[in-house]
Amino acid sequence: MKRLHKLAFGTLASASLLAGCAQPVAQPTAYRPHQGKVQVLASVRVWAQIAAQLGGSAVLSTAVISNANQDPHSYETTVRDQLAVNLADITIANGGGYDHFFSQLIGRKPNPSKGMELNLFAAQYGKGTKSANPHIWYSPVMAGNAAKLIAAAETRALPNRATEITKNLARFESALSAMEVRTTKATRTNSGKTALLTENFAQPLIRALGITDKTPAAVYNAVEAGDDLSPKIMAKIQSQLAAGQFSIVILNTQTESAQTSRIANWARQAGIPVVAMAETLPEGTTYLRWMAANLNKIERAVK
């Protein structure tokens, strides 16, 4: 699964300033609550799962990309996808260039005033921002902001279930707060620790833990271009690993290749822990369990 488009990550500190102040994207005034389950359609599974958790039994939440091995950057939409967008009461785009296909589907809706449209990246960073990491679910702060946006939309669609949605949101935020406490404590012991990432998806979590991303810029440039790493870049990484310049190496389980396997072997030979994590929500789990497991992996590796 090649990466055709990657964006550099802005500071997590800027994300923290957004906590609690992000507002939902303007909603069409033509929308009216209706009877029956609210149809929520997200571009990717992570937001569909969170929407289902917040909305409970009153919400039917699905994702266009439901297979964790599908690449949003190269996904080709179908007529069925377009129909699902047309009928959805709430659509949830990640934004930030991560799921451009979804924006195209929304742009082709025959009735643009139907339903509510959320763009989680744009709501937090502002429209037109191109210099921030789109993997916002890897930031507990931004995931919390996104949950508020989703809960607000679901409450508007289901005013008679507002109390339930509010309680579900409070439980979700409580779990996220516990994660933020963990990351804050970790920063006190992770000073001076560094990471090599084969892709930038985990950058927000690494930075929240106080670990410095020392990945050569050439690695991210190659990934953004959809290219393999050049022999020169690979030789540089091998040399840096042999010299013990990294405290941890993080791989993407969904884009494993011969090159990432070589990097992992070099790291192990140098006694550097290797952690493999998924870029998107794996099947059979929830966002909260998944992020907690990722935190556990990283903390065990660098302690």
C-alpha positions, -999 to 999 in steps of 0.1 A, spaced: 0 0 0 19 31 -12 15 65 3 7 89 -25 3 119 -3 16 128 32 17 160 51 41 172 77 29 175 112 25 208 131 33 210 167 11 192 192 12 222 213 -9 241 187 -34 212 188 -36 216 226 -46 253 222 -76 241 202 -89 219 229 -124 229 239 -127 257 214 -132 239 182 -167 245 167 -187 224 142 -186 234 106 -216 255 97 -246 233 92 -273 236 65 -304 253 79 -326 230 59 -318 200 81 -346 187 103 -345 159 129 -364 128 118 -378 95 131 -357 63 131 -320 58 133 -297 86 122 -275 75 93 -239 85 99 -213 79 72 -176 85 78 -148 83 53 -127 60 76 -136 35 103 -120 54 132 -146 82 131 -174 58 123 -166 38 155 -164 70 176 -197 82 162 -213 48 170 -200 50 205 -214 85 211 -247 80 194 -255 46 208 -284 25 195 -301 56 179 -273 59 153 -263 36 124 -227 45 117 -207 31 88 -175 40 69 -168 41 32 -134 25 39 -141 -3 63 -111 -24 55 -80 -14 74 -58 -24 45 -74 0 20 -54 32 13 -76 64 15 -51 81 -9 -57 57 -37 -92 46 -30 -116 45 -60 -152 53 -52 -182 34 -64 -218 42 -72 -228 26 -39 -204 50 -21 -221 80 -38 -256 67 -29 -245 63 8 -233 99 9 -265 111 -7 -286 94 19 -265 102 50 -279 124 77 -244 132 89 -212 128 69 -178 129 87 -147 137 66 -113 135 82 -100 162 59 -65 176 56 -59 158 23 -62 124 39 -96 114 23 -99 136 -8 -122 109 -23 -148 117 3 -148 154 -4 -154 146 -40 -184 124 -31 -199 152 -10 -193 176 -38 -214 154 -61 -245 152 -38 -276 161 -59 -291 178 -28 -263 197 -11 -287 209 17 -295 174 29 -278 164 61 -249 178 81 -213 177 69 -183 176 93 -147 181 82 -128 174 114 -94 186 102 -108 219 88 -129 225 119 -98 224 141 -71 239 118 -92 261 96 -99 257 59 -70 258 35 -44 246 61 -19 223 44 10 222 68 -4 199 95 -4 162 100 -38 148 89 -36 118 113 -55 138 139 -68 106 157 -33 100 169 -36 131 191 -57 125 222 -64 163 222 -77 164 187 -96 132 190 -114 149 219 -122 179 198 -135 157 170 -157 138 195 -173 171 206 -181 180 169 -196 146 163 -217 146 194 -230 181 186 -241 169 152 -258 138 166 -275 158 193 -289 181 167 -302 152 147 -315 134 179 -326 161 203 -346 136 223 -314 116 229 -293 146 240 -289 133 276 -276 99 264 -252 114 239 -239 139 265 -232 110 289 -215 90 262 -193 120 253 -184 125 290 -173 89 293 -152 92 261 -136 124 273 -128 109 306 -109 81 290 -90 105 268 -82 126 299 -66 96 314 -45 91 283 -34 128 285 -24 123 321 -2 93 310 14 113 282 21 143 304 38 121 330 58 103 303 73 136 291 92 139 324 111 106 317 114 108 279 135 138 277 163 132 252 147 101 237 143 100 199 123 80 174 126 69 138 93 65 120 90 49 86 58 70 81 46 101 100 12 87 111 23 83 148 40 117 151 13 132 172 14 105 198 52 104 199 54 142 205 27 140 232 50 115 250 79 139 248 99 118 224 117 137 196 111 126 160 145 124 145 134 108 112 155 121 83 134 145 62 143 125 31 123 96 45 91 116 47 98 133 13 100 99 -3 69 86 13 50 118 2 61 112 -33 51 75 -32 87 64 -38 109 37 -22 137 50 -1 169 55 -21 200 35 -14 216 67 0 187 72 25 188 35 35 226 37 41 221 68 63 195 51 83 216 20 88 245 41 100 223 61 124 208 29 138 243 13 142 254 44 161 224 41 185 210 75 175 174 64 180 156 52 212 128 35 193 118 26 157 81 27 147 67 8 117 34 9 100 19 -27 100 -3 -17 71 26 -8 48 52 -33 55 78 -38 28 113 -53 22 127 -19 31 109 -16 64 119 -51 73 155 -43 67 152 -12 89 136 -33 116 165 -59 114 191 -32 116 174 -17 147 172 -50 165 209 -57 157 217 -24 173 196 -32 204 169 -6 195 133 -16 202 110 -19 173 73 -11 177 47 -19 149 15 0 150 -15 3 126 -21 36 109 -59 32 110 -83 15 134 -79 -23 132 -110 -44 131 -125 -58 163 -115 -30 186 -125 5 196 -106 37 193 -100 40 230 -87 4 234 -65 8 203 -49 40 215 -43 26 250 -26 -4 235 -4 19 214 6 39 244 15 6 262 37 -5 234 56 27 232 60 31 270 73 -4 274 98 1 245 114 33 258 113 28 296 
